[in-house]
Amino acid sequence: MKKILIPIDFSPCSEYASKLASRIARKSDSEIHLLHMIELPTGVVDMVSGSNFSIPESMLYIRKVRDRMIDYKAKFFPKNAGVKHSIRFQNPFEGIRSYSEKIGADLIVMGSKGHSKIEEILIGSNTEKIVRTSKSPVLVVKNAEEKFKPEKLVFASSFKEGKDKALKKLLDFTREFKSEIHLLKVNTPQKFESTQESIKRIKNFIKNYNIPKYSINVYNDSSVEKGILNFANEINSDMIALGTHGRSGISHIFNGSITKHLSKRVSQPMLTFKI
């Protein structure tokens, strides 16, 4: 992991993401890229592109944003080497995705809320879209993680054949932290599988991977998201990891409804990988 991208809007959630990313970067010796997106009125966009360069209010605003970015970098990344920042004039979703691909980000760390109706709309239009479409892994942070150490990590999956791309990416991430990975298969009344069958499926899924520390877990619950949350809380996990699908929602094993419930209720950082 060489490059970590952090989209920031100077909110408390951005600060949570920045603090956590700073720790990850120091541990993995990664380069930090801060990105602030500005959606400007047409006249200001013309000014930025060069056709209207005499608007003093717009120039002053952009200078203030730049100065704020510099102060932000000094405040939240005083111990990090190689911290870069960029201001882009673009739709946040498109801008974050394109900038991530431009720099070849190995990880995107984003803050998220998701408790109120308005915040759900914001997640749907920004964070959730990035999670669903990003080629890079995305780490979503909702709370301040002052002593974040991903020692216990839950990897939830259906463990179906051909769905192991997320596991490959997860092992790349955990290699820096020597995490213990708790492999989790949730059985529900609607999609029930015997414990023996589930264990066999998981063992077959991981047989070609060298996982230093792991456990195999089959958990029965009324829904997939409840099973993930209950299991993660029972073992006091530091992070939940999922594979994501580009068509809709947070995973190849989850539908849109489960995605919303999980994103609203989970308190741990959530790491997602597109498959």
FENGI-V842564 format. One record per backbone hydrogen bond with DSSP energy under -1.0 kcal/mol. CO is the residue of the C=O (numbers start at 1). NH is the residue of the N-H. Records with the same first field share a line. If there is no record, write none. Layout:
# FENGI-V842564
CO: NH, NH
This chain:
# FENGI-V842564
2: 31
3: 106, 107
4: 33
5: 109
6: 35
11: 15
12: 16
13: 17
14: 18
15: 19
16: 20
17: 21
18: 22
19: 23
20: 24
21: 25
22: 26
23: 27
24: 28
25: 29, 30
31: 4
32: 84
33: 6
34: 86
35: 8
36: 88
41: 45
42: 46
43: 47
44: 48
45: 49
46: 51
55: 59
56: 60
57: 61
58: 62
59: 63
60: 64
61: 65
62: 66
63: 67
64: 68
65: 69
66: 70
67: 71
68: 72
69: 73
70: 74
71: 75
72: 76
73: 77
82: 32
84: 34
86: 36
88: 38
91: 95
92: 96
93: 97
94: 98
95: 99
96: 100
97: 101
98: 102
99: 103
100: 104, 105
107: 5
108: 139
110: 141
116: 120
117: 121
118: 122
119: 123
120: 124
121: 125
122: 126
123: 128
126: 130
127: 131
128: 132
129: 133
130: 134
137: 108
138: 272
139: 110
140: 270
141: 112
145: 148
149: 151
151: 180
152: 238, 239
153: 182
154: 241
155: 184
160: 163
164: 168
165: 169
166: 170
167: 171
168: 172
169: 173
170: 174
171: 175
174: 177, 178
180: 153
181: 215
182: 155
183: 217
184: 157
185: 219
187: 221
191: 188
194: 198
195: 199
196: 200
197: 201
198: 202
199: 203
200: 204
201: 205
202: 206
206: 209
209: 211
213: 181
215: 183
217: 185
219: 187
223: 227
224: 228
225: 229
226: 230
227: 231
228: 232
229: 233
230: 234
231: 235
232: 237
239: 154
240: 271
241: 156
242: 273
244: 275
255: 259
256: 260
257: 261
258: 262
259: 263
260: 264
261: 265
262: 266
269: 240
270: 140
271: 242
272: 138
273: 244
